[in-house]
Amino acid sequence: MRPDQNRLAALESEQSRAVEIGEAGDPRQAVALLEDLLRTYVHEFGDDHLGTLDAREELVHWIGEAGDPLAAAAETRKVLDIRRRVQGTDHPKTLYTWHTLTYWTGESGHPRSAAEMSAELLPLREKVLGAEHPETLVTRHRAAYWTGEAGDPGIAAEALRELLPIRERVLGAEHPHTLTTRHELARRIGESGDPEAATEALRELLPIRERVLGAEHPHTLTTRHELARWVGQAGDPRAAADMLRELLPLRQRAQGVTHPRTLTTSHELAFWLAETGAVAEALVVLDDLLPVRAEKLGDDHPHTIATAELRTRLRDRKERDR
């Protein structure tokens, strides 16, 4: 192995260690390690080296996972421009980065744009990778996901119903990606007007995710969150609030106090507290939540706006009830 190959192998080992730390639940430490690693790549190999690009993209992923989707979207766009120039528009790595950009675009509060980008990307991945390649199926899932987030849950549910048996056949019934599609389908069924069916589907899914991924894996916690939501929508707001009270400290520990998913659980908890009549308690949660969402996501992000609107409604309700 040549000296530069030895060096690259050593740097790849450091990158793998940073990823392991992030996957073990410490995305901020992963970011710190990857920032140091990226500086080394740039210094020794230059901005356009493929190893540098891979390290930069890994860093961007953990920046987003640490709770900063706006920065992740901006940095991913830079990586995509370089990959298109260096590797070509249709290179699988370029298409992967494009897919990543759709995700962080949506997470930054632009679901319609993310859905349109995913729809544009999908035929390219089908052409380059194949219609049933796992990465192509990820893009199909994301196109459906962002369609639902943009306000079309019925269309999203239909796309997910078509995708689920393909993922079960290609990947297996308990593959994490298959379980993600099951989760998303249950959610869109609820949003399409059937909270009882959503609740039943999520109750069936939760123990599978706990067994396959672990009780405190972020995806497992997301299923717990959605189950609480649809329990409430099905007519039991007190149970929903109790479930979210139990979930919130788990998310704070596993994902961080200011992670967007943790903030989503705080918002949902406030909503169901108010539905049980605990308006004052809900307002305490919202008063703490709103400035954090504004800082992390921006004032014009849909989640920040939703929290501001809920707080205004509850303040008005509290005044009327005096």
N, C-alpha and C positions, 0 to 999 in steps of 0.2 A: 504494500500500500504506500503510495507516494506521500510526502510530508503534508501536502494540502489535503489529501484524502484522510490522513490521520487526524488532522485538525478539524475537518468537517465532521468526522465521526464523533470526536469529543464534544463538539458544539451540539450535535444532534442529541447526544446523551444528556447534556444539560437541559436541552429543550424538553426532552421526555420527562425529566425529573420535575420541571416546572409544571408541565401538564398534569402529572400525577398529583402534585400538591393542589392544583386547582380542582381537580376531580375529587379530591379528598375533602373538599369543602372550604378551601382558603383561596378564593380567586384573587384577592388583593396581593397575597404573597406571590402568586403566580405572575401577576402583572409586574411586580418589582423585579423578579428574576428574569422575566422575558425582556424587560426594558434594558437591563444590563447586557443580556445576551445579544439583543439587536444592535446595541452600540458596538459590540465586538464584531459582529458580522459586517456591519457597514465599514468599520475601520479596516478589517482584514480582506474583505472580498468585494466591497462596493454595494451601492444601492440596488443594482439590477441583477445581482447574483441570485440564482434560484433559491439557495439556502437562505439568503437574506429575505426574500419575498415570503418564504414559508414561515420564517421566524416572525416577520412583521404581521402576517395574517394570524398566527397563533396569539400574538400579543393583543391584536384587535379583538379576537374572540373573548379573551379574558377581561379586557376592559369592559366589554358589554356585559359579561356575566357578573362583573363586580358592580354593575348598576349604572353604567353610563352609556346608554344606547345612542345618544347623540354623537358622542365622540367616536363610538364604534362605527357608525354609519359614515362619518366624514373620513375616517382613516381607511375604511374598506374601499371607498370610492378611489382613494389614491392608489391602493394596491391594485385595483382593477385596471386603472389606466396604465400602470406599469406592466401588468401581465399581458394586456392586449398588445402593447408595443413590443414586449420581449418574446412572448410565447405565441401570440396570435389570438384572434377573436374566438376561434372554435376549439382551442386547446382545452382538454378536460379541466386543468387547473384554473384556467380563465373562467370557464363556466361555473366552477365551484365558487370562485370569488364573487361572480355575479349573483349566484344563489345567496351567498352570505349577505351581499348588499341588500337584496330584497328583504331579508329578515330584519336587519337593523333599520332599514327604512320604515318598515311597519312598526317595529318597536319604538321608533322615534315619534310615532303619532300619525303616520301617513299610510293607513291600511289600503286605501284604494290604489295608491301608487304601487305599493308592494304587490297587490293582486295583479295589476297590469304588467309589472316587471316579470312576475312569475309566469304569467301566461305567454309572454314573449320569449322567455327562456326555455320553456318546456319543449317546444319542437326542436330546438337546437340540441338539447340533451338527448331527446329521443333519437335524433339523427346520429349523434356522435357516440352515444353510449348504448343505445337500444331502449326500446319502449318499457322493458321490465327490469332494467338495471336498477339496483337499489337507490342510486343517487337520482335517477330520473323519477322514481317513485317518491322520493323526498320532495322534489319540486312539485309533483302533482299534489301531494299533501299540503304543501305550503300555499299553493294557488287556492286550494279550497279553504284553508285556514284564513287567509287574508280576505277572501271573498266574504266569509262570515263576519270577520271583524269590520269590514266595510259596510255591513248592514244587510247582507243577503243570506241569512241562515238557511233558508230552504234550498237555495242553489248549492250552498256549501254542503249541506247534509246529503244531497243527491250525489255530488261528486265523491264524497267520502264513502257512501254506500257502494259505489262502483270500485273504489280503490281498496277497500278492506279485504275482500276475498283474494285480490291479487297479492297483497302483502302477506296474507296468511299462507298462500301457496308458495310464494317466492322466498319468504323469510322465515315462516313458521308462525304458529298461532300466538306464541309467547315472546316473540322477538320484541325488543323495546320499541322499534318503529311501528310494529303492528299494534302494540298496546297504545301508542300515541294516537294512531288513527281511531281506535276504539274510543278513547277518551274524547277526542275532538268530535266524533260523530254523536256521542251522547250529549255533549254540550249543545251542538247545533239542533238536535232534536228538541231539547228543552226550549231553546230560543225560537223554535218554529211553533211552539204552543203546546208542548206535551211534557210538562215538568215531571209528571209521575214516571213516564218512560225514561226520562233522563236520570232520575233518581235511581230507578231499578238498575239501569245499565252501569251507572257509576258504583253502586253497591257491589255489583258483580266484579267490576274491574279492580277496585281498590285492593282486595287481598292478593290478587295476582301481581299487581305492581309492587306491593310490599314484599312479596316473596322473591320476585325476579330482580327488583332494583334495590330493595331495602326500604325500611320504614321512613327514613328521613331523606331519601333521594328527592331532589327538587321535583321530579315528575310525579312521584308519589304524593308529595305535599300539594301539588297542583290538583291532583284528583280529589284529595281531601277537601280542598277549597271549593271545587266545583260541586262536590256532593253536598256540602253545607248550603251552598247557594240554592241548589234545586230542591233540597229539603224545605228550605224557606219558601221558595216559589210554589211548592206543592201544598203549602198551608200550615207549616209548623215553624214560625219565625223564632220561637224561643229555642227550639232545638238547633236551628241554624246558628243563632248567636252563641249558644254553648259550644258548638263544634268549632266555631271560628275563634272563640276565646282559647280553646285548647291548641288550636293550630298556630296562632300568631307567635307564641314564644318559640315554637319549633322552627318556623320560618326565620325568625330573627337570628336564631343560633345557626341554622344550616346555611342560610343565604345572605344574612346581614340585615341590620336594622333598616338600612335605607335602600335595599334592593327593590327594584320595581315590583317584583312579585310579592314581597313582604308588604309593600305599601298597598297593593291591591287587596290583600287580606285585611289590612287595617280599614280600608274604605268599606269593604263588604261587611265587616263587623259593625261599623258605625251604622250602616244602613239597617241591619237587622236588629240592632239595639233599639233604634228609633221605632221600628215596626212593633217591638214589644212594649213600647211606651217609655223606654229609658232615654228620653230625648236629651236630657242634660249630660248623661254619660256619653252619648253619641257625639255631642258637640265637643266634649273634651278631646275625644279621639280625632275629630276632624280639625280642631284648632291646631293640634300637634302635626297632623298629616299634611295639611295644605301647603305650608311653607317648604316642607321637604319635597313634595311632589313638584312644586314650582322650581325649586333649585335643581333637582335631578333631571326633570323632564322638560321644563320650560313652561311658561305661563299659558301657551297656546296648545299644549298637548291635550288630547281628549280626556286623559285621566285626570289631569290637573283641573280642567274645566268641570268635569263631573263632580269632583270633590268640592269645588267652590260652589257649584249649584246646589249640591246636597246641603252644605252648611247654610247657605242662604235660606233654603226652604225650612230647615229645622229651626233656625233662628226666628223666622216669621211665625212658625207654629208655636214656639215657646212663648212668643209675645202674645199671640192670640189666646193661649191657654192661661195666661196670668189672671 
